[in-house]
Amino acid sequence: MSANNDRDRPRVLVAMSGGVDSSLAAALLKEQGYELIGATIKTFCYAEHPGSSKTCCGLEGIADARSVAQRLDIPHYVFDLEDEFTRDVIDDFVAEYAEGRTPNPCVRCNSHTKFRDLLRRAQMLGCDRIATGHYARCERVDGRVRLMRAADRSKDQTYFLWGIDRTVLERLELPLGELTKTEVRRRARQLGLQTADKPESFDICFVPDGDYRGFLAQRLSPDHDAFLPGPITTLAGERVGTHQGYSRFTVGQRRGLPGGFSEPMYVVDIEPQTRSVLIGPADALEATRVTIADQNWLADPPPIGSAVSVQVRHRGHEVAGLIEDSGAERTVIRLHGSHRAITPGQSAAVYDGEVLLGGGRIARERRLLPIAST
């Protein structure tokens, strides 16, 4: 680890959201002798989002981060990244739903705002590295950096980090990677950090009330296809109902579908061009392949035939597979067995054991929809 010639200690810009994790990350780095600068990211106009002051990057978070920075005796800055966040995260969120896909804005935020844009600010301040309170590990061996799963698998956040740039990885510190959440809170209490018992936030920060459809309605025109009625169609081509906008649905969803079938029915596909929602029984959700697009690799892309594991949802388990096809645009992973409800727009994180290799967005497998009967 090298510091600038005119300084004895490496200077680190540490992201401080105002939660316990980022607070302890800063405290641990301070104990290790780093020269720290705290930074909180402002991502949107809070006045336009009632209740948003208590989200992970809301006004309360800024105040808590500043208080912790004062206790640690480190400078603290607030960076206004509203324009970048809107472009890279919010606009993408809206565009994905408009195309009938289900996005993961936390991945976009990490890939762009929390790491790439933060590193740019760090460079402006003459910092050698950036640090966050994510539960993951950086392993440095022979000049190479690998991103590893956290020791606490129940809190592991590598699933959300496949999109970060390699250049970010080379300058990243993750102090919480070896700790459990219980240990984090205990250490924070011992250090007298006011965020030690602060509850976690699980909401999408820019949709704090959970009404994502209302949020979409503010961003898209009222007559957008995502909000217009369309057919609900079975795999056999029978029209069995009418929905009030395909933005209400995601692959694997059961709620809100017509009844009267001999077995439960689920959303199998969404076709925005025809505003169709295709439904079928549970076994229609089973897939033996995952195709990823918008891919990013933290190491050399795994060649065809490589044994890997893939995780297709945050709380999901890894599924073993083989790289069946690989190219600049898409990678196809053949699974050992089938996996249910692989959802277009969501993330697929690819691993080699504990090592995060990279990942991408799950692409829609083109399905020829039957012509609905009237």
C-alpha positions in Angstrom: 0.0 0.0 0.0 1.6 3.3 -1.1 0.9 6.7 0.2 1.7 10.1 -1.3 5.3 11.0 -0.8 4.4 14.0 1.4 2.4 12.0 3.8 3.3 9.2 6.2 -0.1 7.6 6.5 -2.4 6.5 3.6 -5.4 8.9 3.2 -8.8 7.1 2.9 -12.1 8.6 1.9 -14.7 6.5 3.9 -18.3 6.5 2.8 -20.5 7.3 5.9 -24.3 6.8 5.4 -25.1 7.4 9.0 -25.7 3.7 9.8 -23.8 1.5 12.2 -21.8 -0.4 9.5 -20.2 2.6 7.9 -19.7 4.3 11.3 -17.7 1.3 12.6 -15.8 1.0 9.3 -14.5 4.5 9.9 -13.7 3.8 13.5 -11.8 0.7 12.7 -9.7 2.5 10.0 -9.0 5.3 12.5 -7.7 2.7 15.0 -5.5 1.2 12.2 -3.8 4.6 11.7 -5.2 5.7 8.5 -5.8 9.4 7.8 -9.5 9.6 7.2 -12.0 11.9 5.5 -15.6 11.0 6.0 -18.1 11.5 3.1 -21.8 11.2 2.9 -23.5 11.1 -0.5 -26.7 13.2 -1.2 -28.5 11.4 -4.0 -31.9 13.1 -4.4 -34.0 16.1 -3.3 -35.5 15.0 0.0 -38.3 17.6 -0.2 -39.8 15.7 -3.1 -39.9 12.4 -1.2 -42.0 12.5 2.0 -40.5 10.3 4.7 -37.2 10.0 3.0 -35.2 11.8 5.7 -34.8 8.5 7.5 -33.6 6.4 4.6 -29.9 5.3 4.3 -28.9 8.5 2.5 -31.6 10.9 3.9 -31.2 14.0 6.1 -31.1 12.0 9.3 -28.3 9.9 7.9 -26.3 12.9 7.1 -26.7 14.3 10.6 -25.7 11.0 12.2 -22.7 10.6 9.9 -21.5 14.1 10.8 -21.9 13.3 14.5 -19.8 10.2 14.2 -17.2 12.0 12.2 -17.0 14.6 15.0 -16.6 11.9 17.6 -13.8 10.3 15.6 -12.2 13.8 15.0 -12.2 13.5 11.2 -13.3 15.9 8.6 -16.7 15.2 7.0 -18.1 16.2 3.6 -21.4 15.9 1.9 -21.2 15.3 -1.8 -24.2 16.2 -3.9 -24.5 13.4 -6.5 -28.1 14.0 -7.3 -27.6 14.4 -11.1 -25.4 11.3 -11.4 -27.7 9.2 -9.2 -30.7 10.3 -11.2 -29.0 9.4 -14.5 -27.4 6.1 -13.4 -29.9 4.7 -10.9 -33.4 6.4 -11.0 -33.6 6.7 -14.8 -32.4 3.1 -15.3 -35.0 1.9 -12.7 -37.8 3.6 -14.6 -36.6 2.4 -18.0 -36.3 -1.2 -16.8 -39.9 -1.3 -15.5 -41.0 0.3 -18.7 -39.5 -2.6 -20.6 -41.3 -5.2 -18.4 -38.1 -6.1 -16.4 -37.5 -6.0 -12.7 -34.4 -3.9 -11.9 -32.1 -3.9 -8.9 -31.3 -0.3 -8.1 -28.9 -1.2 -5.2 -26.6 -2.9 -7.7 -26.7 0.2 -9.9 -26.0 2.5 -7.0 -23.0 0.4 -5.9 -21.7 0.1 -9.4 -21.8 3.8 -10.1 -22.6 6.2 -7.2 -21.2 4.5 -4.1 -17.9 3.4 -5.7 -17.1 4.9 -9.0 -18.3 8.4 -8.2 -16.9 8.3 -4.7 -13.5 7.3 -6.0 -13.5 10.4 -8.3 -14.2 12.6 -5.2 -11.4 10.8 -3.4 -8.9 11.5 -6.1 -9.9 15.2 -6.0 -9.1 15.2 -2.2 -5.8 13.4 -2.7 -6.9 10.2 -1.1 -5.1 6.9 -1.8 -8.2 4.7 -1.2 -11.9 4.6 -0.5 -13.6 2.5 2.1 -17.2 1.4 2.8 -19.1 -0.6 5.4 -20.1 -3.4 3.1 -19.9 -6.9 4.3 -17.3 -8.3 1.9 -13.6 -9.0 1.9 -10.7 -7.7 -0.3 -7.9 -10.3 -0.6 -4.6 -9.0 -1.9 -2.2 -11.7 -3.2 0.8 -11.0 -5.3 -0.4 -7.6 -6.4 -3.8 -8.8 -7.4 -7.1 -8.0 -5.6 -10.0 -10.5 -5.3 -13.4 -9.6 -3.9 -14.5 -12.4 -1.5 -17.7 -13.2 0.3 -18.0 -11.9 3.9 -17.2 -14.1 6.8 -20.8 -13.6 8.0 -22.7 -15.3 5.1 -26.0 -14.1 6.4 -24.9 -10.5 5.8 -22.7 -11.0 2.8 -23.2 -8.2 0.2 -21.1 -9.3 -2.7 -24.2 -10.0 -4.7 -24.6 -6.3 -5.0 -21.0 -5.6 -5.9 -20.5 -7.4 -9.2 -20.8 -4.2 -11.2 -17.9 -2.2 -9.6 -14.9 -1.4 -11.8 -11.6 -3.2 -11.4 -9.8 0.1 -10.8 -12.1 0.7 -7.8 -11.4 -2.7 -6.4 -7.7 -2.0 -6.4 -8.2 1.0 -4.1 -10.9 -0.4 -1.9 -10.9 -1.1 1.9 -13.7 -3.2 3.5 -13.1 -3.2 7.2 -16.2 -5.3 8.2 -15.5 -8.3 6.0 -14.4 -10.5 8.9 -17.1 -9.4 11.4 -20.6 -10.5 12.1 -23.4 -8.0 12.5 -23.5 -8.8 16.2 -19.8 -8.0 16.6 -20.3 -4.8 14.6 -22.9 -3.5 17.0 -21.0 -4.6 20.0 -17.8 -2.8 18.9 -19.8 0.3 18.0 -21.3 0.3 21.5 -17.9 -0.1 23.1 -16.7 2.9 21.1 -19.7 5.0 22.1 -20.9 5.5 18.5 -24.4 6.9 18.6 -25.4 4.7 15.6 -24.6 1.5 17.4 -28.3 0.4 17.8 -29.7 2.3 14.8 -32.1 0.0 12.9 -31.3 -1.0 9.3 -33.0 0.5 6.3 -34.3 -2.0 3.7 -36.4 0.3 1.5 -35.3 1.7 -1.9 -34.1 5.1 -0.8 -35.9 7.0 -3.5 -39.2 5.1 -2.9 -39.3 5.1 0.9 -43.1 4.5 1.0 -42.7 1.3 -1.1 -45.1 2.6 -3.7 -42.8 2.0 -6.7 -45.7 2.1 -9.1 -46.7 5.6 -7.9 -43.1 6.6 -8.3 -43.1 5.3 -11.9 -46.3 7.1 -12.6 -44.5 10.4 -11.7 -41.7 9.6 -14.1 -43.6 8.1 -17.0 -46.6 9.6 -18.8 -50.1 8.4 -17.6 -50.7 6.8 -21.0 -47.5 4.8 -21.1 -48.0 1.2 -22.0 -46.8 0.1 -18.5 -50.0 1.5 -17.0 -52.5 0.5 -19.7 -54.7 -2.6 -19.7 -53.5 -5.7 -21.5 -54.2 -9.4 -21.8 -53.4 -12.0 -19.2 -52.7 -15.1 -21.3 -52.0 -18.8 -20.4 -49.2 -20.9 -22.0 -51.9 -22.5 -24.2 -52.8 -19.1 -25.6 -56.1 -18.6 -23.8 -56.9 -15.1 -22.7 -58.1 -15.4 -19.1 -58.2 -11.9 -17.9 -57.2 -8.3 -18.3 -54.6 -6.5 -16.2 -54.4 -2.8 -15.4 -50.7 -2.3 -16.4 -47.8 -4.8 -16.7 -45.8 -2.6 -14.3 -47.8 -4.3 -11.5 -46.1 -7.7 -12.3 -42.8 -9.5 -12.1 -41.8 -13.0 -13.1 -42.7 -15.5 -10.4 -45.5 -13.3 -9.0 -48.8 -15.0 -7.9 -50.7 -12.2 -6.4 -53.2 -10.4 -8.5 -53.8 -13.2 -11.1 -57.1 -14.7 -12.1 -58.3 -17.7 -10.1 -60.3 -20.8 -11.1 -57.4 -23.0 -12.2 -56.7 -26.5 -11.0 -53.2 -25.4 -9.7 -51.6 -22.1 -8.7 -50.6 -19.9 -11.5 -47.7 -17.5 -11.7 -46.3 -14.8 -14.0 -44.0 -16.5 -16.4 -43.2 -13.7 -18.8 -44.1 -10.1 -19.6 -44.2 -8.9 -23.2 -44.2 -5.0 -23.2 -44.7 -4.8 -27.0 -48.1 -6.4 -26.7 -48.7 -5.5 -23.1 -49.2 -9.2 -22.4 -48.7 -10.9 -19.1 -48.1 -14.6 -19.6 -49.0 -17.0 -16.8 -48.4 -20.7 -16.1 -48.0 -23.3 -13.4 -45.0 -23.5 -11.1 -43.0 -25.8 -13.3 -43.2 -23.3 -16.1 -40.9 -21.1 -13.9 -38.1 -23.7 -13.9 -35.1 -22.9 -15.9 -31.8 -24.7 -16.6 -29.9 -21.8 -18.0 -29.1 -18.2 -17.0 -28.2 -15.7 -19.7 -26.6 -12.5 -18.4 -26.1 -9.2 -20.3 -24.6 -5.8 -19.3 -21.8 -8.0 -17.8 -18.9 -6.9 -15.7 -15.9 -9.1 -14.7 -13.7 -8.3 -11.7 -11.1 -10.7 -13.1 -10.6 -12.3 -16.5 -14.0 -13.6 -17.8 -14.3 -17.4 -17.1 -13.8 -19.3 -20.3 -16.3 -21.7 -21.8 -16.5 -24.9 -19.8 -15.5 -23.3 -16.5 -17.3 -24.6 -13.4 -18.9 -21.7 -11.5 -21.8 -21.0 -9.2 -24.4 -18.3 -9.7 -26.7 -16.4 -7.4 -29.8 -14.9 -9.0 -31.4 -13.1 -6.0 -30.1 -11.5 -2.8 -31.4 -14.1 -0.4 -31.1 -17.0 -2.8 -28.6 -19.8 -2.7 -25.8 -20.4 -5.1 -26.5 -22.8 -8.0 -23.7 -24.7 -9.6 -23.2 -24.5 -13.3 -20.9 -24.3 -16.3 -20.1 -21.5 -18.6 -21.8 -22.7 -21.8 -21.3 -19.7 -24.0 -19.4 -16.4 -23.5 -19.0 -13.3 -25.6 -18.8 -9.5 -25.4 -22.5 -9.1 -25.2 -23.8 -12.1 -23.2 -22.7 -15.1 -21.2 -24.8 -18.2 -20.8 -24.5 -20.4 -17.7 -26.0 -23.9 -17.9 -27.2 -24.9 -14.4 -26.8 -28.3 -12.7 -30.5 -28.9 -12.3 -33.2 -26.3 -12.6 -33.8 -23.0 -10.8 -37.1 -21.3 -10.3 -38.2 -17.8 -11.3 -35.1 -16.4 -12.9 -36.3 -12.9 -13.3 -35.2 -10.6 -16.2 -33.6 -7.4 -15.0 -32.4 -8.8 -11.7 -28.7 -9.6 -11.1 -26.8 -12.8 -11.5 -23.6 -12.8 -9.5 -21.0 -15.4 -10.6 -18.6 -17.0 -8.1 -15.7 -19.4 -8.0 -16.0 -20.7 -4.5 -15.8 -17.6 -2.2 -14.5 -15.3 -5.0 -16.8 -13.0 -6.8 -15.8 -13.2 -10.5 -18.4 -10.7 -11.7 -21.9 -10.9 -13.1 -24.5 -9.2 -15.1 -28.2 -8.5 -15.6 -30.4 -11.5 -16.3 -31.6 -11.2 -19.9 -35.1 -12.2 -21.1 -35.1 -15.5 -22.8 -37.1 -14.8 -25.9 -40.4 -16.7 -25.7 -42.8 -16.9 -28.6 -46.1 -15.9 -27.1 -49.2 -17.6 -28.4 -51.9 -15.6 -30.0 -54.5 -14.9 -27.3 -58.0 -16.1 -28.0 -60.7 -13.5 -27.5 
